[in-house]
Amino acid sequence: MPADKPPDRGAGAIGEEAGDGAQLVDRIEEELELLSRNVDLVERLSKSPPTGIIRLSEALHLPIHKTRYSLHLLEREGVIQPSADGAVVTDRAREFWANLDKSLARMAVVIEHLKSRAAEHQARPPSGRKGY
């Protein structure tokens, strides 16, 4: 498992407390976990010869069904392609990395903005209003 991989969600993870928006945050977090898994797969395939689904699954410590789904998504985007010996990256992998970098930079700006807004609201005393 890559050393720089984000930790698995555990007790107290974002969205686990009851409240408005918890389901939305959970969905976003799940999508980020999927993105991380896809990045791990592309990185692994970029550094190795063609690799089959079982070896990829074992190397990345992922269930086969999650590995298969990520391979399907990456193949649909043209980032990888199947071969007789397993999956291989295509020329579009370079574009994948460039787009990932740009997208993550945009997301970081939005996340910082949301963090500052959340901190503002946490610092405010409760309004005392209930319901509508």
Buried (B, 14 or more C-beta within 10 A) or exposed (E): EEEEEEEEBEEEEEBBEEEEEEEEBBEBBEEEBBBBBBBBBBBBBBEBEBBBBEBBBEBBEBEEEBBBBBBEBBBEBEBBEEEEEBBBBBEBBEEBBEEBEEEEEEEEEEEEEEEEEEEEEEEEEEEEEEEE
